[in-house]
Amino acid sequence: MSNPAPLDDRATEVGAITPYCASLASKKYLLRSKVALEDSDYLDASCHCWCQKTRSALGPDRDVVGPADCRSDRTCWEPIR
């Protein structure tokens, strides 16, 4: 098991418990009963993720979604609390 993804300053300021956006989704993530703490909690063999706001592989800012992408430096990011 790898180490949990670190929180950056913005995520820490708003009280996020994980660096990932609350709208990031994947089939593997939706079957979990715990909050995702590392990229592998989202990624299965397909590596397919989507934004729950747009229901597509692009976020509201029209950039690609994924565990490495949907972090607090994006304007559309919302914390998981």
C-alpha positions in Angstrom: 0.0 0.0 0.0 1.3 3.4 -0.9 1.4 6.5 1.3 -1.7 8.7 1.5 -1.7 11.8 -0.8 -0.5 14.9 1.1 -2.8 17.8 1.7 -1.6 21.2 0.4 -2.2 24.6 2.1 -5.6 25.3 0.6 -6.9 21.8 1.4 -5.7 22.2 5.0 -7.2 25.6 5.4 -10.7 24.5 4.5 -10.6 21.4 6.7 -10.4 18.8 3.9 -9.6 15.3 5.0 -8.2 14.3 1.5 -6.7 16.3 -1.3 -9.2 15.0 -3.9 -12.2 16.9 -5.2 -15.5 15.8 -3.8 -16.9 15.5 -7.3 -14.2 13.1 -8.5 -15.7 9.7 -9.1 -14.8 6.3 -10.5 -16.5 2.9 -10.5 -13.9 1.6 -7.9 -14.5 4.7 -5.7 -18.3 4.4 -5.7 -17.9 0.8 -4.5 -15.8 1.9 -1.5 -17.2 2.5 2.0 -14.3 4.8 3.0 -12.9 8.1 1.9 -10.2 7.9 -0.8 -6.7 8.7 0.6 -4.6 7.7 -2.3 -4.8 7.6 -6.1 -5.2 3.8 -6.1 -8.5 4.2 -4.2 -9.9 5.6 -7.4 -8.1 3.7 -10.2 -9.0 0.2 -11.4 -7.7 -1.5 -14.5 -9.6 0.9 -16.7 -8.2 4.1 -15.0 -11.5 5.8 -16.0 -12.7 8.6 -13.7 -15.4 11.3 -14.2 -16.6 14.5 -12.6 -19.9 14.2 -10.9 -20.7 17.8 -11.7 -20.3 17.4 -15.5 -20.8 13.7 -15.7 -17.9 13.4 -18.1 -14.1 13.0 -18.1 -13.8 16.8 -18.2 -14.4 19.0 -15.2 -16.3 22.3 -15.1 -13.0 24.0 -16.0 -12.8 21.8 -19.2 -9.7 20.0 -18.0 -9.2 16.3 -17.6 -10.3 14.6 -14.4 -8.4 12.0 -12.4 -6.8 11.6 -9.0 -3.6 13.3 -10.0 -5.6 16.2 -11.6 -8.5 16.9 -9.3 -6.7 18.7 -6.5 -7.1 21.9 -4.7 -5.2 24.0 -7.3 -8.1 23.7 -9.7 -10.8 26.4 -9.6 -13.6 23.9 -9.5 -12.2 21.8 -6.6 -14.4 21.2 -3.6 -13.2 19.6 -0.4 -14.3 16.3 1.0 -14.9 17.0 4.7 
